[in-house]
């Protein structure tokens, strides 16, 4: 079973990306370095509720 997740920038808090995650295997929140348009830099993005 897959669930839709939203990734938010850790610096500015803007929600830039959405993805899907495997609900059964994912225990902790996903964190990926991605480009933030608001910060204009590569920053860490965390999964939000």
mmCIF entry with sequence, helices, sheets and N, C-alpha, C, O atoms, coordinates in Angstrom:
data_MODEL
# 
_entry.id   MODEL 
# 
_entity.id                         1 
_entity.type                       polymer 
_entity.pdbx_number_of_molecules   1 
# 
_entity_poly.entity_id                      1 
_entity_poly.type                           'polypeptide(L)' 
_entity_poly.nstd_linkage                   no 
_entity_poly.nstd_monomer                   no 
_entity_poly.pdbx_seq_one_letter_code       
;(UNK)(UNK)(UNK)(UNK)(UNK)(UNK)(UNK)(UNK)(UNK)(UNK)(UNK)(UNK)(UNK)(UNK)(UNK)(UNK)
(UNK)(UNK)(UNK)(UNK)(UNK)(UNK)(UNK)(UNK)(UNK)(UNK)(UNK)(UNK)(UNK)(UNK)(UNK)(UNK)
(UNK)(UNK)(UNK)(UNK)(UNK)(UNK)(UNK)(UNK)(UNK)(UNK)(UNK)(UNK)(UNK)(UNK)(UNK)(UNK)
(UNK)
;
_entity_poly.pdbx_seq_one_letter_code_can   XXXXXXXXXXXXXXXXXXXXXXXXXXXXXXXXXXXXXXXXXXXXXXXXX 
_entity_poly.pdbx_strand_id                 A 
# 
loop_
_entity_poly_seq.entity_id 
_entity_poly_seq.num 
_entity_poly_seq.mon_id 
_entity_poly_seq.hetero 
1 1  UNK n 
1 2  UNK n 
1 3  UNK n 
1 4  UNK n 
1 5  UNK n 
1 6  UNK n 
1 7  UNK n 
1 8  UNK n 
1 9  UNK n 
1 10 UNK n 
1 11 UNK n 
1 12 UNK n 
1 13 UNK n 
1 14 UNK n 
1 15 UNK n 
1 16 UNK n 
1 17 UNK n 
1 18 UNK n 
1 19 UNK n 
1 20 UNK n 
1 21 UNK n 
1 22 UNK n 
1 23 UNK n 
1 24 UNK n 
1 25 UNK n 
1 26 UNK n 
1 27 UNK n 
1 28 UNK n 
1 29 UNK n 
1 30 UNK n 
1 31 UNK n 
1 32 UNK n 
1 33 UNK n 
1 34 UNK n 
1 35 UNK n 
1 36 UNK n 
1 37 UNK n 
1 38 UNK n 
1 39 UNK n 
1 40 UNK n 
1 41 UNK n 
1 42 UNK n 
1 43 UNK n 
1 44 UNK n 
1 45 UNK n 
1 46 UNK n 
1 47 UNK n 
1 48 UNK n 
1 49 UNK n 
# 
_struct_asym.id          A 
_struct_asym.entity_id   1 
# 
_struct_sheet.id               AA1 
_struct_sheet.type             ? 
_struct_sheet.number_strands   4 
_struct_sheet.details          ? 
# 
loop_
_struct_sheet_order.sheet_id 
_struct_sheet_order.range_id_1 
_struct_sheet_order.range_id_2 
_struct_sheet_order.offset 
_struct_sheet_order.sense 
AA1 1 2 ? anti-parallel 
AA1 2 3 ? anti-parallel 
AA1 3 4 ? anti-parallel 
# 
loop_
_struct_sheet_range.sheet_id 
_struct_sheet_range.id 
_struct_sheet_range.beg_label_comp_id 
_struct_sheet_range.beg_label_asym_id 
_struct_sheet_range.beg_label_seq_id 
_struct_sheet_range.pdbx_beg_PDB_ins_code 
_struct_sheet_range.end_label_comp_id 
_struct_sheet_range.end_label_asym_id 
_struct_sheet_range.end_label_seq_id 
_struct_sheet_range.pdbx_end_PDB_ins_code 
_struct_sheet_range.beg_auth_comp_id 
_struct_sheet_range.beg_auth_asym_id 
_struct_sheet_range.beg_auth_seq_id 
_struct_sheet_range.end_auth_comp_id 
_struct_sheet_range.end_auth_asym_id 
_struct_sheet_range.end_auth_seq_id 
AA1 1 UNK A 15 ? UNK A 22 ? UNK A 15 UNK A 22 
AA1 2 UNK A 2  ? UNK A 9  ? UNK A 2  UNK A 9  
AA1 3 UNK A 41 ? UNK A 48 ? UNK A 41 UNK A 48 
AA1 4 UNK A 31 ? UNK A 36 ? UNK A 31 UNK A 36 
# 
loop_
_atom_site.group_PDB 
_atom_site.id 
_atom_site.type_symbol 
_atom_site.label_atom_id 
_atom_site.label_alt_id 
_atom_site.label_comp_id 
_atom_site.label_asym_id 
_atom_site.label_entity_id 
_atom_site.label_seq_id 
_atom_site.pdbx_PDB_ins_code 
_atom_site.Cartn_x 
_atom_site.Cartn_y 
_atom_site.Cartn_z 
_atom_site.occupancy 
_atom_site.B_iso_or_equiv 
_atom_site.pdbx_formal_charge 
_atom_site.auth_seq_id 
_atom_site.auth_comp_id 
_atom_site.auth_asym_id 
_atom_site.auth_atom_id 
_atom_site.pdbx_PDB_model_num 
ATOM 1   N N  . UNK A 1 1  ? 0.840  -1.179 0.000  1.00 0.00 ? 1  UNK A N  1 
ATOM 2   C CA . UNK A 1 1  ? 0.000  0.000  0.000  1.00 0.00 ? 1  UNK A CA 1 
ATOM 3   C C  . UNK A 1 1  ? 0.887  1.244  0.000  1.00 0.00 ? 1  UNK A C  1 
ATOM 4   O O  . UNK A 1 1  ? 1.821  1.344  0.795  1.00 0.00 ? 1  UNK A O  1 
ATOM 5   N N  . UNK A 1 2  ? 0.596  2.182  -0.883 1.00 0.00 ? 2  UNK A N  1 
ATOM 6   C CA . UNK A 1 2  ? 1.365  3.411  -1.017 1.00 0.00 ? 2  UNK A CA 1 
ATOM 7   C C  . UNK A 1 2  ? 0.569  4.567  -0.415 1.00 0.00 ? 2  UNK A C  1 
ATOM 8   O O  . UNK A 1 2  ? -0.661 4.574  -0.448 1.00 0.00 ? 2  UNK A O  1 
ATOM 9   N N  . UNK A 1 3  ? 1.298  5.549  0.137  1.00 0.00 ? 3  UNK A N  1 
ATOM 10  C CA . UNK A 1 3  ? 0.619  6.732  0.640  1.00 0.00 ? 3  UNK A CA 1 
ATOM 11  C C  . UNK A 1 3  ? 1.292  7.972  0.070  1.00 0.00 ? 3  UNK A C  1 
ATOM 12  O O  . UNK A 1 3  ? 2.501  7.981  -0.161 1.00 0.00 ? 3  UNK A O  1 
ATOM 13  N N  . UNK A 1 4  ? 0.511  9.005  -0.152 1.00 0.00 ? 4  UNK A N  1 
ATOM 14  C CA . UNK A 1 4  ? 1.018  10.245 -0.706 1.00 0.00 ? 4  UNK A CA 1 
ATOM 15  C C  . UNK A 1 4  ? 1.640  11.073 0.418  1.00 0.00 ? 4  UNK A C  1 
ATOM 16  O O  . UNK A 1 4  ? 1.035  11.252 1.474  1.00 0.00 ? 4  UNK A O  1 
ATOM 17  N N  . UNK A 1 5  ? 2.865  11.579 0.179  1.00 0.00 ? 5  UNK A N  1 
ATOM 18  C CA . UNK A 1 5  ? 3.537  12.405 1.173  1.00 0.00 ? 5  UNK A CA 1 
ATOM 19  C C  . UNK A 1 5  ? 3.896  13.748 0.551  1.00 0.00 ? 5  UNK A C  1 
ATOM 20  O O  . UNK A 1 5  ? 4.052  13.850 -0.666 1.00 0.00 ? 5  UNK A O  1 
ATOM 21  N N  . UNK A 1 6  ? 4.025  14.768 1.377  1.00 0.00 ? 6  UNK A N  1 
ATOM 22  C CA . UNK A 1 6  ? 4.407  16.104 0.930  1.00 0.00 ? 6  UNK A CA 1 
ATOM 23  C C  . UNK A 1 6  ? 5.724  16.457 1.592  1.00 0.00 ? 6  UNK A C  1 
ATOM 24  O O  . UNK A 1 6  ? 5.897  16.258 2.795  1.00 0.00 ? 6  UNK A O  1 
ATOM 25  N N  . UNK A 1 7  ? 6.669  16.991 0.794  1.00 0.00 ? 7  UNK A N  1 
ATOM 26  C CA . UNK A 1 7  ? 7.977  17.373 1.307  1.00 0.00 ? 7  UNK A CA 1 
ATOM 27  C C  . UNK A 1 7  ? 8.037  18.881 1.482  1.00 0.00 ? 7  UNK A C  1 
ATOM 28  O O  . UNK A 1 7  ? 7.694  19.633 0.570  1.00 0.00 ? 7  UNK A O  1 
ATOM 29  N N  . UNK A 1 8  ? 8.477  19.325 2.667  1.00 0.00 ? 8  UNK A N  1 
ATOM 30  C CA . UNK A 1 8  ? 8.573  20.752 2.976  1.00 0.00 ? 8  UNK A CA 1 
ATOM 31  C C  . UNK A 1 8  ? 10.029 21.102 3.270  1.00 0.00 ? 8  UNK A C  1 
ATOM 32  O O  . UNK A 1 8  ? 10.765 20.299 3.844  1.00 0.00 ? 8  UNK A O  1 
ATOM 33  N N  . UNK A 1 9  ? 10.435 22.300 2.874  1.00 0.00 ? 9  UNK A N  1 
ATOM 34  C CA . UNK A 1 9  ? 11.784 22.798 3.111  1.00 0.00 ? 9  UNK A CA 1 
ATOM 35  C C  . UNK A 1 9  ? 11.997 23.011 4.609  1.00 0.00 ? 9  UNK A C  1 
ATOM 36  O O  . UNK A 1 9  ? 11.124 23.545 5.293  1.00 0.00 ? 9  UNK A O  1 
ATOM 37  N N  . UNK A 1 10 ? 13.155 22.594 5.114  1.00 0.00 ? 10 UNK A N  1 
ATOM 38  C CA . UNK A 1 10 ? 13.435 22.764 6.541  1.00 0.00 ? 10 UNK A CA 1 
ATOM 39  C C  . UNK A 1 10 ? 13.823 24.198 6.871  1.00 0.00 ? 10 UNK A C  1 
ATOM 40  O O  . UNK A 1 10 ? 13.682 24.619 8.019  1.00 0.00 ? 10 UNK A O  1 
ATOM 41  N N  . UNK A 1 11 ? 14.313 24.964 5.888  1.00 0.00 ? 11 UNK A N  1 
ATOM 42  C CA . UNK A 1 11 ? 14.723 26.352 6.139  1.00 0.00 ? 11 UNK A CA 1 
ATOM 43  C C  . UNK A 1 11 ? 13.545 27.319 6.128  1.00 0.00 ? 11 UNK A C  1 
ATOM 44  O O  . UNK A 1 11 ? 13.324 28.042 7.099  1.00 0.00 ? 11 UNK A O  1 
ATOM 45  N N  . UNK A 1 12 ? 12.787 27.335 5.031  1.00 0.00 ? 12 UNK A N  1 
ATOM 46  C CA . UNK A 1 12 ? 11.704 28.321 4.909  1.00 0.00 ? 12 UNK A CA 1 
ATOM 47  C C  . UNK A 1 12 ? 10.321 27.739 5.188  1.00 0.00 ? 12 UNK A C  1 
ATOM 48  O O  . UNK A 1 12 ? 9.387  28.493 5.461  1.00 0.00 ? 12 UNK A O  1 
ATOM 49  N N  . UNK A 1 13 ? 10.166 26.416 5.127  1.00 0.00 ? 13 UNK A N  1 
ATOM 50  C CA . UNK A 1 13 ? 8.888  25.788 5.439  1.00 0.00 ? 13 UNK A CA 1 
ATOM 51  C C  . UNK A 1 13 ? 7.929  25.662 4.273  1.00 0.00 ? 13 UNK A C  1 
ATOM 52  O O  . UNK A 1 13 ? 6.816  25.164 4.450  1.00 0.00 ? 13 UNK A O  1 
ATOM 53  N N  . UNK A 1 14 ? 8.327  26.099 3.080  1.00 0.00 ? 14 UNK A N  1 
ATOM 54  C CA . UNK A 1 14 ? 7.420  25.993 1.932  1.00 0.00 ? 14 UNK A CA 1 
ATOM 55  C C  . UNK A 1 14 ? 7.313  24.543 1.475  1.00 0.00 ? 14 UNK A C  1 
ATOM 56  O O  . UNK A 1 14 ? 8.296  23.802 1.479  1.00 0.00 ? 14 UNK A O  1 
ATOM 57  N N  . UNK A 1 15 ? 6.117  24.157 1.085  1.00 0.00 ? 15 UNK A N  1 
ATOM 58  C CA . UNK A 1 15 ? 5.866  22.784 0.645  1.00 0.00 ? 15 UNK A CA 1 
ATOM 59  C C  . UNK A 1 15 ? 6.003  22.725 -0.870 1.00 0.00 ? 15 UNK A C  1 
ATOM 60  O O  . UNK A 1 15 ? 5.123  23.174 -1.604 1.00 0.00 ? 15 UNK A O  1 
ATOM 61  N N  . UNK A 1 16 ? 7.117  22.165 -1.327 1.00 0.00 ? 16 UNK A N  1 
ATOM 62  C CA . UNK A 1 16 ? 7.479  22.212 -2.739 1.00 0.00 ? 16 UNK A CA 1 
ATOM 63  C C  . UNK A 1 16 ? 7.203  20.928 -3.510 1.00 0.00 ? 16 UNK A C  1 
ATOM 64  O O  . UNK A 1 16 ? 6.833  20.988 -4.682 1.00 0.00 ? 16 UNK A O  1 
ATOM 65  N N  . UNK A 1 17 ? 7.373  19.788 -2.890 1.00 0.00 ? 17 UNK A N  1 
ATOM 66  C CA . UNK A 1 17 ? 7.331  18.524 -3.613 1.00 0.00 ? 17 UNK A CA 1 
ATOM 67  C C  . UNK A 1 17 ? 6.316  17.572 -3.004 1.00 0.00 ? 17 UNK A C  1 
ATOM 68  O O  . UNK A 1 17 ? 6.005  17.648 -1.816 1.00 0.00 ? 17 UNK A O  1 
ATOM 69  N N  . UNK A 1 18 ? 5.799  16.665 -3.846 1.00 0.00 ? 18 UNK A N  1 
ATOM 70  C CA . UNK A 1 18 ? 4.951  15.583 -3.364 1.00 0.00 ? 18 UNK A CA 1 
ATOM 71  C C  . UNK A 1 18 ? 5.473  14.286 -3.972 1.00 0.00 ? 18 UNK A C  1 
ATOM 72  O O  . UNK A 1 18 ? 6.034  14.279 -5.068 1.00 0.00 ? 18 UNK A O  1 
ATOM 73  N N  . UNK A 1 19 ? 5.282  13.194 -3.247 1.00 0.00 ? 19 UNK A N  1 
ATOM 74  C CA . UNK A 1 19 ? 5.790  11.900 -3.668 1.00 0.00 ? 19 UNK A CA 1 
ATOM 75  C C  . UNK A 1 19 ? 4.919  10.822 -3.060 1.00 0.00 ? 19 UNK A C  1 
ATOM 76  O O  . UNK A 1 19 ? 3.971  11.115 -2.331 1.00 0.00 ? 19 UNK A O  1 
ATOM 77  N N  . UNK A 1 20 ? 5.241  9.564  -3.361 1.00 0.00 ? 20 UNK A N  1 
ATOM 78  C CA . UNK A 1 20 ? 4.551  8.442  -2.769 1.00 0.00 ? 20 UNK A CA 1 
ATOM 79  C C  . UNK A 1 20 ? 5.546  7.598  -2.000 1.00 0.00 ? 20 UNK A C  1 
ATOM 80  O O  . UNK A 1 20 ? 6.704  7.475  -2.398 1.00 0.00 ? 20 UNK A O  1 
ATOM 81  N N  . UNK A 1 21 ? 5.097  7.017  -0.897 1.00 0.00 ? 21 UNK A N  1 
ATOM 82  C CA . UNK A 1 21 ? 5.948  6.223  -0.036 1.00 0.00 ? 21 UNK A CA 1 
ATOM 83  C C  . UNK A 1 21 ? 5.269  4.913  0.282  1.00 0.00 ? 21 UNK A C  1 
ATOM 84  O O  . UNK A 1 21 ? 4.041  4.825  0.298  1.00 0.00 ? 21 UNK A O  1 
ATOM 85  N N  . UNK A 1 22 ? 6.081  3.883  0.540  1.00 0.00 ? 22 UNK A N  1 
ATOM 86  C CA . UNK A 1 22 ? 5.551  2.598  0.946  1.00 0.00 ? 22 UNK A CA 1 
ATOM 87  C C  . UNK A 1 22 ? 5.168  2.684  2.421  1.00 0.00 ? 22 UNK A C  1 
ATOM 88  O O  . UNK A 1 22 ? 6.039  2.814  3.282  1.00 0.00 ? 22 UNK A O  1 
ATOM 89  N N  . UNK A 1 23 ? 3.897  2.612  2.710  1.00 0.00 ? 23 UNK A N  1 
ATOM 90  C CA . UNK A 1 23 ? 3.381  2.822  4.066  1.00 0.00 ? 23 UNK A CA 1 
ATOM 91  C C  . UNK A 1 23 ? 3.842  1.736  5.040  1.00 0.00 ? 23 UNK A C  1 
ATOM 92  O O  . UNK A 1 23 ? 4.092  2.033  6.209  1.00 0.00 ? 23 UNK A O  1 
ATOM 93  N N  . UNK A 1 24 ? 3.960  0.502  4.593  1.00 0.00 ? 24 UNK A N  1 
ATOM 94  C CA . UNK A 1 24 ? 4.312  -0.611 5.476  1.00 0.00 ? 24 UNK A CA 1 
ATOM 95  C C  . UNK A 1 24 ? 5.771  -0.562 5.910  1.00 0.00 ? 24 UNK A C  1 
ATOM 96  O O  . UNK A 1 24 ? 6.077  -0.920 7.047  1.00 0.00 ? 24 UNK A O  1 
ATOM 97  N N  . UNK A 1 25 ? 6.678  -0.134 5.043  1.00 0.00 ? 25 UNK A N  1 
ATOM 98  C CA . UNK A 1 25 ? 8.107  -0.163 5.349  1.00 0.00 ? 25 UNK A CA 1 
ATOM 99  C C  . UNK A 1 25 ? 8.623  1.125  5.965  1.00 0.00 ? 25 UNK A C  1 
ATOM 100 O O  . UNK A 1 25 ? 9.667  1.112  6.618  1.00 0.00 ? 25 UNK A O  1 
ATOM 101 N N  . UNK A 1 26 ? 7.925  2.235  5.779  1.00 0.00 ? 26 UNK A N  1 
ATOM 102 C CA . UNK A 1 26 ? 8.413  3.533  6.219  1.00 0.00 ? 26 UNK A CA 1 
ATOM 103 C C  . UNK A 1 26 ? 7.998  3.801  7.665  1.00 0.00 ? 26 UNK A C  1 
ATOM 104 O O  . UNK A 1 26 ? 6.828  4.067  7.941  1.00 0.00 ? 26 UNK A O  1 
ATOM 105 N N  . UNK A 1 27 ? 8.962  3.730  8.588  1.00 0.00 ? 27 UNK A N  1 
ATOM 106 C CA . UNK A 1 27 ? 8.673  3.965  9.999  1.00 0.00 ? 27 UNK A CA 1 
ATOM 107 C C  . UNK A 1 27 ? 8.969  5.417  10.367 1.00 0.00 ? 27 UNK A C  1 
ATOM 108 O O  . UNK A 1 27 ? 8.180  6.058  11.062 1.00 0.00 ? 27 UNK A O  1 
ATOM 109 N N  . UNK A 1 28 ? 10.096 5.928  9.906  1.00 0.00 ? 28 UNK A N  1 
ATOM 110 C CA . UNK A 1 28 ? 10.465 7.308  10.214 1.00 0.00 ? 28 UNK A CA 1 
ATOM 111 C C  . UNK A 1 28 ? 10.214 8.210  9.008  1.00 0.00 ? 28 UNK A C  1 
ATOM 112 O O  . UNK A 1 28 ? 9.992  7.731  7.896  1.00 0.00 ? 28 UNK A O  1 
ATOM 113 N N  . UNK A 1 29 ? 10.251 9.507  9.241  1.00 0.00 ? 29 UNK A N  1 
ATOM 114 C CA . UNK A 1 29 ? 9.946  10.461 8.172  1.00 0.00 ? 29 UNK A CA 1 
ATOM 115 C C  . UNK A 1 29 ? 11.087 10.580 7.179  1.00 0.00 ? 29 UNK A C  1 
ATOM 116 O O  . UNK A 1 29 ? 12.260 10.541 7.551  1.00 0.00 ? 29 UNK A O  1 
ATOM 117 N N  . UNK A 1 30 ? 10.732 10.724 5.925  1.00 0.00 ? 30 UNK A N  1 
ATOM 118 C CA . UNK A 1 30 ? 11.686 10.822 4.838  1.00 0.00 ? 30 UNK A CA 1 
ATOM 119 C C  . UNK A 1 30 ? 12.340 12.198 4.822  1.00 0.00 ? 30 UNK A C  1 
ATOM 120 O O  . UNK A 1 30 ? 11.670 13.204 5.054  1.00 0.00 ? 30 UNK A O  1 
ATOM 121 N N  . UNK A 1 31 ? 13.650 12.253 4.549  1.00 0.00 ? 31 UNK A N  1 
ATOM 122 C CA . UNK A 1 31 ? 14.362 13.524 4.425  1.00 0.00 ? 31 UNK A CA 1 
ATOM 123 C C  . UNK A 1 31 ? 15.305 13.433 3.227  1.00 0.00 ? 31 UNK A C  1 
ATOM 124 O O  . UNK A 1 31 ? 16.164 12.553 3.166  1.00 0.00 ? 31 UNK A O  1 
ATOM 125 N N  . UNK A 1 32 ? 15.133 14.360 2.270  1.00 0.00 ? 32 UNK A N  1 
ATOM 126 C CA . UNK A 1 32 ? 15.903 14.370 1.029  1.00 0.00 ? 32 UNK A CA 1 
ATOM 127 C C  . UNK A 1 32 ? 16.398 15.784 0.761  1.00 0.00 ? 32 UNK A C  1 
ATOM 128 O O  . UNK A 1 32 ? 15.703 16.755 1.059  1.00 0.00 ? 32 UNK A O  1 
ATOM 129 N N  . UNK A 1 33 ? 17.606 15.902 0.195  1.00 0.00 ? 33 UNK A N  1 
ATOM 130 C CA . UNK A 1 33 ? 18.093 17.210 -0.229 1.00 0.00 ? 33 UNK A CA 1 
ATOM 131 C C  . UNK A 1 33 ? 17.528 17.498 -1.620 1.00 0.00 ? 33 UNK A C  1 
ATOM 132 O O  . UNK A 1 33 ? 17.762 16.742 -2.563 1.00 0.00 ? 33 UNK A O  1 
ATOM 133 N N  . UNK A 1 34 ? 16.784 18.595 -1.738 1.00 0.00 ? 34 UNK A N  1 
ATOM 134 C CA . UNK A 1 34 ? 16.186 18.993 -3.008 1.00 0.00 ? 34 UNK A CA 1 
ATOM 135 C C  . UNK A 1 34 ? 16.340 20.494 -3.178 1.00 0.00 ? 34 UNK A C  1 
ATOM 136 O O  . UNK A 1 34 ? 16.690 21.204 -2.235 1.00 0.00 ? 34 UNK A O  1 
ATOM 137 N N  . UNK A 1 35 ? 16.074 20.971 -4.392 1.00 0.00 ? 35 UNK A N  1 
ATOM 138 C CA . UNK A 1 35 ? 16.170 22.399 -4.676 1.00 0.00 ? 35 UNK A CA 1 
ATOM 139 C C  . UNK A 1 35 ? 14.894 23.105 -4.234 1.00 0.00 ? 35 UNK A C  1 
ATOM 140 O O  . UNK A 1 35 ? 13.791 22.684 -4.583 1.00 0.00 ? 35 UNK A O  1 
ATOM 141 N N  . UNK A 1 36 ? 15.049 24.178 -3.466 1.00 0.00 ? 36 UNK A N  1 
ATOM 142 C CA . UNK A 1 36 ? 13.923 24.992 -3.025 1.00 0.00 ? 36 UNK A CA 1 
ATOM 143 C C  . UNK A 1 36 ? 13.906 26.278 -3.855 1.00 0.00 ? 36 UNK A C  1 
ATOM 144 O O  . UNK A 1 36 ? 14.899 27.005 -3.904 1.00 0.00 ? 36 UNK A O  1 
ATOM 145 N N  . UNK A 1 37 ? 12.777 26.551 -4.502 1.00 0.00 ? 37 UNK A N  1 
ATOM 146 C CA . UNK A 1 37 ? 12.661 27.760 -5.327 1.00 0.00 ? 37 UNK A CA 1 
ATOM 147 C C  . UNK A 1 37 ? 12.648 29.022 -4.489 1.00 0.00 ? 37 UNK A C  1 
ATOM 148 O O  . UNK A 1 37 ? 13.144 30.062 -4.921 1.00 0.00 ? 37 UNK A O  1 
ATOM 149 N N  . UNK A 1 38 ? 12.084 28.939 -3.291 1.00 0.00 ? 38 UNK A N  1 
ATOM 150 C CA . UNK A 1 38 ? 11.990 30.101 -2.414 1.00 0.00 ? 38 UNK A CA 1 
ATOM 151 C C  . UNK A 1 38 ? 13.362 30.490 -1.863 1.00 0.00 ? 38 UNK A C  1 
ATOM 152 O O  . UNK A 1 38 ? 13.719 31.668 -1.859 1.00 0.00 ? 38 UNK A O  1 
ATOM 153 N N  . UNK A 1 39 ? 14.129 29.506 -1.401 1.00 0.00 ? 39 UNK A N  1 
ATOM 154 C CA . UNK A 1 39 ? 15.476 29.755 -0.860 1.00 0.00 ? 39 UNK A CA 1 
ATOM 155 C C  . UNK A 1 39 ? 16.520 29.914 -1.960 1.00 0.00 ? 39 UNK A C  1 
ATOM 156 O O  . UNK A 1 39 ? 17.584 30.489 -1.736 1.00 0.00 ? 39 UNK A O  1 
ATOM 157 N N  . UNK A 1 40 ? 16.212 29.403 -3.143 1.00 0.00 ? 40 UNK A N  1 
ATOM 158 C CA . UNK A 1 40 ? 17.107 29.421 -4.298 1.00 0.00 ? 40 UNK A CA 1 
ATOM 159 C C  . UNK A 1 40 ? 18.406 28.657 -3.999 1.00 0.00 ? 40 UNK A C  1 
ATOM 160 O O  . UNK A 1 40 ? 19.495 29.086 -4.377 1.00 0.00 ? 40 UNK A O  1 
ATOM 161 N N  . UNK A 1 41 ? 18.263 27.512 -3.309 1.00 0.00 ? 41 UNK A N  1 
ATOM 162 C CA . UNK A 1 41 ? 19.412 26.681 -2.954 1.00 0.00 ? 41 UNK A CA 1 
ATOM 163 C C  . UNK A 1 41 ? 18.946 25.249 -2.700 1.00 0.00 ? 41 UNK A C  1 
ATOM 164 O O  . UNK A 1 41 ? 17.754 24.991 -2.534 1.00 0.00 ? 41 UNK A O  1 
ATOM 165 N N  . UNK A 1 42 ? 19.911 24.319 -2.671 1.00 0.00 ? 42 UNK A N  1 
ATOM 166 C CA . UNK A 1 42 ? 19.614 22.942 -2.308 1.00 0.00 ? 42 UNK A CA 1 
ATOM 167 C C  . UNK A 1 42 ? 19.568 22.844 -0.788 1.00 0.00 ? 42 UNK A C  1 
ATOM 168 O O  . UNK A 1 42 ? 20.558 23.118 -0.110 1.00 0.00 ? 42 UNK A O  1 
ATOM 169 N N  . UNK A 1 43 ? 18.409 22.451 -0.256 1.00 0.00 ? 43 UNK A N  1 
ATOM 170 C CA . UNK A 1 43 ? 18.216 22.334 1.185  1.00 0.00 ? 43 UNK A CA 1 
ATOM 171 C C  . UNK A 1 43 ? 17.567 20.994 1.505  1.00 0.00 ? 43 UNK A C  1 
ATOM 172 O O  . UNK A 1 43 ? 17.068 20.309 0.612  1.00 0.00 ? 43 UNK A O  1 
ATOM 173 N N  . UNK A 1 44 ? 17.576 20.631 2.763  1.00 0.00 ? 44 UNK A N  1 
ATOM 174 C CA . UNK A 1 44 ? 16.925 19.389 3.190  1.00 0.00 ? 44 UNK A CA 1 
ATOM 175 C C  . UNK A 1 44 ? 15.410 19.604 3.210  1.00 0.00 ? 44 UNK A C  1 
ATOM 176 O O  . UNK A 1 44 ? 14.915 20.628 3.680  1.00 0.00 ? 44 UNK A O  1 
ATOM 177 N N  . UNK A 1 45 ? 14.698 18.619 2.692  1.00 0.00 ? 45 UNK A N  1 
ATOM 178 C CA . UNK A 1 45 ? 13.236 18.636 2.690  1.00 0.00 ? 45 UNK A CA 1 
ATOM 179 C C  . UNK A 1 45 ? 12.752 17.447 3.493  1.00 0.00 ? 45 UNK A C  1 
ATOM 180 O O  . UNK A 1 45 ? 13.203 16.325 3.263  1.00 0.00 ? 45 UNK A O  1 
ATOM 181 N N  . UNK A 1 46 ? 11.834 17.668 4.440  1.00 0.00 ? 46 UNK A N  1 
ATOM 182 C CA . UNK A 1 46 ? 11.299 16.606 5.284  1.00 0.00 ? 46 UNK A CA 1 
ATOM 183 C C  . UNK A 1 46 ? 9.844  16.329 4.948  1.00 0.00 ? 46 UNK A C  1 
ATOM 184 O O  . UNK A 1 46 ? 9.119  17.191 4.453  1.00 0.00 ? 46 UNK A O  1 
ATOM 185 N N  . UNK A 1 47 ? 9.448  15.114 5.231  1.00 0.00 ? 47 UNK A N  1 
ATOM 186 C CA . UNK A 1 47 ? 8.052  14.699 5.044  1.00 0.00 ? 47 UNK A CA 1 
ATOM 187 C C  . UNK A 1 47 ? 7.168  15.388 6.085  1.00 0.00 ? 47 UNK A C  1 
ATOM 188 O O  . UNK A 1 47 ? 7.519  15.443 7.263  1.00 0.00 ? 47 UNK A O  1 
ATOM 189 N N  . UNK A 1 48 ? 6.022  15.914 5.648  1.00 0.00 ? 48 UNK A N  1 
ATOM 190 C CA . UNK A 1 48 ? 5.074  16.555 6.541  1.00 0.00 ? 48 UNK A CA 1 
ATOM 191 C C  . UNK A 1 48 ? 3.833  15.691 6.670  1.00 0.00 ? 48 UNK A C  1 
ATOM 192 O O  . UNK A 1 48 ? 3.686  14.704 5.949  1.00 0.00 ? 48 UNK A O  1 
ATOM 193 N N  . UNK A 1 49 ? 2.946  16.049 7.574  1.00 0.00 ? 49 UNK A N  1 
ATOM 194 C CA . UNK A 1 49 ? 1.701  15.303 7.738  1.00 0.00 ? 49 UNK A CA 1 
ATOM 195 C C  . UNK A 1 49 ? 0.704  15.659 6.672  1.00 0.00 ? 49 UNK A C  1 
ATOM 196 O O  . UNK A 1 49 ? -0.403 15.122 6.659  1.00 0.00 ? 49 UNK A O  1 
# 
